[in-house]
Amino acid sequence: MMLLKFGACILTNIASRKTIYAKILQLPLLSSPVRSLKTTDRVYFEAKKSQTFCGLNPFGKIIINHASRRVVNYKIMCLNPQDNPDQDKVCMTASDEGVISCRLENNVLSVNDIESEDRVKTSSICCQIEVPVKFDIYAELSGASSISISNLENEIVTVKSEKGRCLLRNIQTRQFNISSNDGDIVSEKLLQGNGVIATHSGIVSIHKILSQIFSVQSQTGDVNITNLYANSSNILTAKGSVHIVNSHMDTDVAITEQGNIKIDSVSGSLNADVHKGDVNVMISEPGRISLSAGQGDIIINIPRTLSTTLKIKGNSIENDRDILLKDVVERQGDELKLLQAFVEGLPRPDTITGSITANSNNGKIKLLSSDDGWLKEFTYLGSIISKDNGAPKDIRARRPKTTWRKTVMAKLQNMGLSWGEARVTAKHRTRWKNIVVVLCPTGH
C-alpha cells in the first residue's frame, strides 16, 4: 500500500509539472523589450508593438516575406549614428494593433508576417524597422503592402511588390533589383549603384541616379528621371512615355508600341527609338545622337554655340533660320526627304562635337534654335568677371595650354571685349544684359 501511494504521488507531481511546462510554453519566448544575442543564435519570437536586438553584426541582412493579404506599410531606415555608433542592433516597432512574427538566425533577421493583435482584419498596419547602415535588404510583398527604404549604404537591395508603392530615399548600394506589378517605384534624392528597375503598369520616378550599368523596364507605365548619370543606361517600355531632364553619358531609350520621348538636355550619346509617338530632344554636348520615329515627329533643339554634323530623313524637314547649315546636301525621294549638312555654331568653333542622325518614316523633323544654354553661359560669365579682382596673370612655366581663364578670354575675344572692358561692363548688370540680349536675341 505504501508503494502504491508513493507511486500515485509521483504521477500526480509529474502531471502537475507537465501542466506547468505547457503553460510556460504558451508564453512568448522573448518577453523583454531588449535582448543581447549572438549572431549564431536561432530564435523564434512573437513580439507586440516593439522589439530591440543588440549585439548583432553590423554587416547582416533583413528578409521580409509578407505573404498575407493584410496591408502592411514597412518603413526601413538606418540607425542614428550619433546614438548608435556601433551599429549593432535592430529596433522594430509596429502600430498598436500589430504583432510581429520573426526569426533570427546567423545574423539574418527574417520578418515572416505581421498580424493584428485581435486577429481582426484592419485597414493597414505600420511597421518601422531601424537597422545598421550596412544591412542588406530583401523584401517580397504581396497585395497592396508598401515599403520605404532610406539612408542605407549596403551591398544589396532587393524588393519585389505587387500593388504596393516602393520608395527609395538616399540609397547607396552595390546592386539593386526593384520590381513591381502595379505599384509605383519612386527614388528620392540619390540612388547610387548598378541594377534594374522593372514594373508592369506602375510609374517609375527617379530624382538622381549614379550608376555604371542601369536599366528600366516597363510595360504600360511612364518613366520620369530628373538626373541620369550612367556609363550605360537602357530604358525600355511598351506603352508609356519617357521624360528625362538631364541625360549624361550613354543612354538608350526605346518605346516598342506607343509613347513619347522627351529629353530636356543631352550631354553624351543617345539612341532614342519610338514605334508610334514623338521625340523631343534638346542637345547640349552631343556624342553620337541617333533618333528614330516610326509614326511621329522629331523635334531637335540645337543651341547656337553647337557645331556638329547632321543627317536627317523624313516626310518634311523644317529648319530654324537661326541655325547655320553649311555644305548642305538635299535629296528628295519618292516619300522621304534627306538632308545632310554641317551645323556651324556661333562663335565659330575650333572643333566639331559629335553627330546627329534622325529618321522619321511617317512624320516631319524640326530643327529649332535654342539659345538658353548660351544665355545662361554668358550670364554666369558676367557674374564671375564682375567679382574678379584683376586681369589674367602672365603665363608661367609649365602652365597648361587650356585653363579656365584662357577659355574665358577666348569667349570674351569672340564677344569683342577685352578682360578689362568685360569686367567694367559686367559690374553694370543692365549693360551686360544688353550685350547678352544682342548675342542671344531669341533666347531672351
ZAMARGU-4260 file (C-alpha; in steps of 0.2 Angstrom, whole numbers, plus 5000, padded with zeros to 4 digits):
<rodrens>
0) 5000/5000/5000 | 5014/5012/5004 | 5022/5009/4987 | 5006/5012/4978 | 5003/5028/4987
5) 5021/5034/4984 | 5019/5029/4965 | 5002/5039/4964 | 5011/5054/4972 | 5025/5054/4959
10) 5012/5053/4945 | 5002/5067/4952 | 5018/5078/4953 | 5023/5073/4935 | 5006/5078/4929
15) 5006/5095/4938 | 5024/5098/4931 | 5018/5094/4913 | 5004/5107/4916 | 5016/5120/4922
20) 5028/5117/4907 | 5013/5118/4895 | 5008/5135/4902 | 5026/5141/4901 | 5027/5135/4883
25) 5012/5145/4879 | 5021/5161/4884 | 5030/5172/4872 | 5048/5166/4870 | 5055/5184/4872
30) 5046/5195/4883 | 5058/5208/4887 | 5060/5223/4875 | 5079/5222/4874 | 5089/5206/4870
35) 5108/5204/4868 | 5110/5190/4856 | 5125/5181/4847 | 5125/5180/4828 | 5124/5161/4829
40) 5108/5161/4840 | 5092/5154/4832 | 5077/5162/4840 | 5059/5162/4835 | 5048/5175/4843
45) 5032/5185/4843 | 5033/5202/4849 | 5020/5215/4851 | 5022/5234/4847 | 5042/5234/4849
50) 5057/5224/4850 | 5076/5228/4850 | 5090/5216/4847 | 5108/5221/4852 | 5125/5213/4849
55) 5122/5210/4830 | 5135/5210/4817 | 5133/5227/4808 | 5135/5218/4791 | 5119/5207/4792
60) 5103/5207/4782 | 5085/5208/4785 | 5072/5197/4775 | 5054/5202/4774 | 5042/5189/4767
65) 5025/5196/4768 | 5013/5183/4760 | 4997/5189/4769 | 4984/5199/4760 | 4984/5211/4775
70) 4991/5228/4771 | 5007/5232/4780 | 5017/5248/4777 | 5035/5244/4780 | 5047/5258/4784
75) 5066/5254/4785 | 5079/5266/4790 | 5096/5267/4797 | 5100/5269/4815 | 5105/5286/4821
80) 5124/5285/4820 | 5126/5298/4834 | 5115/5287/4846 | 5121/5271/4840 | 5140/5272/4834
85) 5142/5253/4835 | 5128/5250/4823 | 5125/5233/4831 | 5106/5232/4834 | 5089/5232/4826
90) 5074/5241/4833 | 5057/5235/4827 | 5041/5245/4831 | 5023/5240/4825 | 5007/5250/4827
95) 4997/5247/4842 | 4987/5233/4834 | 5002/5224/4826 | 5010/5208/4831 | 5027/5204/4823
100) 5032/5186/4819 | 5051/5185/4816 | 5066/5173/4816 | 5084/5177/4819 | 5097/5165/4813
105) 5116/5168/4809 | 5114/5187/4809 | 5099/5186/4797 | 5083/5193/4803 | 5068/5186/4794
110) 5051/5195/4796 | 5038/5182/4791 | 5022/5190/4794 | 5013/5204/4804 | 4995/5201/4810
115) 4983/5212/4820 | 4983/5210/4839 | 4965/5205/4840 | 4966/5194/4824 | 4953/5205/4816
120) 4957/5212/4799 | 4961/5231/4800 | 4964/5243/4786 | 4983/5244/4787 | 4997/5241/4799
125) 5013/5251/4800 | 5030/5243/4805 | 5045/5254/4807 | 5062/5245/4807 | 5079/5253/4811
130) 5094/5243/4805 | 5113/5246/4804 | 5118/5257/4789 | 5127/5242/4781 | 5112/5229/4782
135) 5107/5221/4766 | 5088/5222/4762 | 5077/5208/4754 | 5059/5211/4753 | 5044/5202/4745
140) 5027/5209/4747 | 5010/5204/4742 | 4994/5213/4739 | 4994/5232/4742 | 5008/5232/4755
145) 5021/5245/4753 | 5039/5248/4758 | 5050/5263/4761 | 5069/5262/4762 | 5080/5277/4767
150) 5098/5281/4771 | 5107/5265/4768 | 5125/5261/4762 | 5125/5242/4759 | 5129/5229/4746
155) 5112/5223/4740 | 5094/5230/4740 | 5081/5218/4733 | 5062/5222/4733 | 5048/5214/4724
160) 5030/5220/4727 | 5013/5218/4719 | 5002/5233/4720 | 5011/5242/4734 | 5022/5258/4732
165) 5041/5256/4734 | 5050/5272/4740 | 5069/5273/4740 | 5077/5288/4748 | 5096/5292/4748
170) 5102/5274/4744 | 5120/5270/4740 | 5122/5251/4736 | 5132/5240/4725 | 5117/5231/4717
175) 5099/5234/4717 | 5084/5225/4710 | 5067/5233/4712 | 5052/5226/4703 | 5033/5228/4705
180) 5017/5223/4696 | 5005/5238/4698 | 5014/5248/4711 | 5024/5264/4708 | 5043/5264/4711
185) 5050/5281/4717 | 5068/5286/4721 | 5070/5302/4730 | 5087/5311/4732 | 5101/5299/4727
190) 5101/5281/4721 | 5118/5275/4718 | 5123/5258/4712 | 5121/5246/4697 | 5104/5237/4695
195) 5087/5235/4687 | 5070/5243/4690 | 5055/5234/4682 | 5037/5237/4683 | 5021/5232/4673
200) 5009/5246/4675 | 5017/5257/4689 | 5026/5273/4687 | 5044/5275/4689 | 5050/5291/4696
205) 5069/5294/4699 | 5077/5311/4705 | 5095/5306/4703 | 5104/5290/4698 | 5123/5287/4698
210) 5127/5271/4690 | 5139/5261/4679 | 5125/5250/4672 | 5107/5254/4674 | 5091/5249/4666
215) 5072/5252/4667 | 5059/5240/4660 | 5041/5244/4660 | 5025/5238/4651 | 5012/5252/4652
220) 5020/5264/4665 | 5028/5281/4662 | 5046/5284/4666 | 5052/5300/4674 | 5070/5304/4678
225) 5077/5321/4683 | 5096/5317/4683 | 5103/5302/4674 | 5122/5299/4676 | 5126/5281/4670
230) 5140/5274/4659 | 5127/5263/4651 | 5109/5266/4654 | 5094/5257/4645 | 5076/5262/4646
235) 5063/5251/4638 | 5044/5252/4639 | 5030/5246/4628 | 5016/5259/4631 | 5022/5273/4641
240) 5031/5290/4640 | 5049/5293/4644 | 5054/5310/4651 | 5072/5314/4656 | 5078/5331/4662
245) 5097/5328/4661 | 5105/5314/4652 | 5123/5311/4653 | 5135/5298/4645 | 5127/5284/4635
250) 5108/5282/4635 | 5097/5270/4626 | 5078/5274/4626 | 5065/5263/4616 | 5046/5263/4616
255) 5041/5247/4606 | 5022/5251/4604 | 5016/5269/4608 | 5023/5284/4618 | 5033/5300/4618
260) 5051/5303/4622 | 5056/5320/4629 | 5074/5324/4635 | 5077/5342/4640 | 5096/5341/4640
265) 5108/5328/4632 | 5127/5328/4636 | 5134/5312/4629 | 5127/5299/4617 | 5109/5295/4614
270) 5099/5282/4605 | 5080/5285/4605 | 5068/5274/4596 | 5049/5275/4596 | 5037/5265/4586
275) 5022/5277/4587 | 5025/5294/4595 | 5035/5310/4595 | 5053/5313/4600 | 5058/5330/4608
280) 5077/5332/4612 | 5087/5346/4617 | 5106/5344/4613 | 5119/5351/4625 | 5135/5342/4622
285) 5132/5328/4610 | 5141/5312/4606 | 5133/5301/4594 | 5114/5306/4593 | 5103/5294/4584
290) 5084/5297/4584 | 5071/5287/4576 | 5052/5288/4575 | 5041/5275/4565 | 5025/5286/4566
295) 5028/5303/4574 | 5038/5319/4573 | 5055/5323/4579 | 5060/5339/4586 | 5078/5343/4589
300) 5083/5359/4599 | 5101/5364/4595 | 5110/5379/4604 | 5118/5392/4593 | 5135/5388/4600
305) 5135/5369/4595 | 5144/5363/4579 | 5141/5346/4573 | 5137/5335/4558 | 5119/5332/4554
310) 5110/5319/4544 | 5091/5318/4544 | 5077/5310/4534 | 5058/5312/4535 | 5042/5317/4526
315) 5046/5335/4528 | 5061/5345/4536 | 5059/5362/4544 | 5074/5372/4549 | 5075/5387/4560
320) 5084/5401/4551 | 5095/5405/4566 | 5103/5388/4563 | 5118/5390/4551 | 5120/5375/4539
325) 5135/5373/4529 | 5139/5360/4515 | 5120/5356/4513 | 5116/5341/4503 | 5097/5338/4500
330) 5089/5323/4491 | 5071/5321/4488 | 5065/5303/4487 | 5048/5296/4482 | 5041/5299/4500
335) 5056/5304/4511 | 5067/5319/4511 | 5086/5318/4515 | 5096/5332/4522 | 5115/5331/4526
340) 5124/5346/4532 | 5136/5354/4545 | 5129/5364/4559 | 5141/5379/4562 | 5139/5387/4579
345) 5142/5405/4584 | 5155/5410/4588 | 5165/5399/4575 | 5171/5383/4584 | 5188/5376/4583
350) 5182/5358/4584 | 5166/5348/4579 | 5157/5339/4593 | 5148/5323/4589 | 5135/5319/4576
355) 5116/5319/4575 | 5106/5307/4565 | 5087/5307/4564 | 5075/5296/4554 | 5056/5298/4554
360) 5046/5286/4542 | 5030/5294/4543 | 5032/5312/4551 | 5041/5328/4550 | 5058/5334/4558
365) 5060/5351/4565 | 5077/5359/4569 | 5074/5373/4582 | 5087/5385/4589 | 5089/5385/4607
370) 5099/5399/4615 | 5095/5395/4633 | 5112/5387/4635 | 5121/5402/4628 | 5111/5414/4638
375) 5115/5405/4654 | 5133/5404/4650 | 5136/5422/4647 | 5125/5427/4662 | 5136/5416/4673
380) 5151/5423/4665 | 5146/5441/4669 | 5143/5436/4687 | 5161/5429/4688 | 5170/5443/4680
385) 5162/5456/4690 | 5168/5448/4706 | 5186/5446/4699 | 5200/5456/4707 | 5212/5458/4692
390) 5217/5454/4675 | 5225/5437/4670 | 5242/5434/4676 | 5257/5432/4665 | 5260/5414/4658
395) 5270/5404/4670 | 5281/5390/4666 | 5273/5373/4664 | 5256/5382/4664 | 5243/5371/4655
400) 5238/5376/4637 | 5220/5376/4641 | 5214/5384/4658 | 5198/5391/4663 | 5205/5409/4662
405) 5211/5406/4644 | 5194/5399/4640 | 5185/5414/4647 | 5197/5426/4637 | 5193/5416/4621
410) 5175/5419/4624 | 5177/5437/4628 | 5188/5439/4612 | 5173/5432/4602 | 5162/5445/4610
415) 5174/5459/4605 | 5179/5463/4623 | 5195/5463/4632 | 5196/5457/4650 | 5196/5474/4657
420) 5181/5480/4646 | 5171/5465/4651 | 5175/5467/4669 | 5169/5485/4669 | 5154/5481/4659
425) 5149/5466/4670 | 5148/5477/4685 | 5133/5486/4677 | 5120/5472/4676 | 5110/5482/4663
430) 5125/5485/4651 | 5129/5466/4652 | 5111/5461/4650 | 5110/5471/4634 | 5126/5463/4627
435) 5118/5446/4631 | 5102/5450/4623 | 5111/5456/4607 | 5121/5439/4606 | 5105/5429/4611
440) 5091/5438/4603 | 5079/5423/4603 | 5084/5416/4620 | 5079/5431/4630
</rodrens>
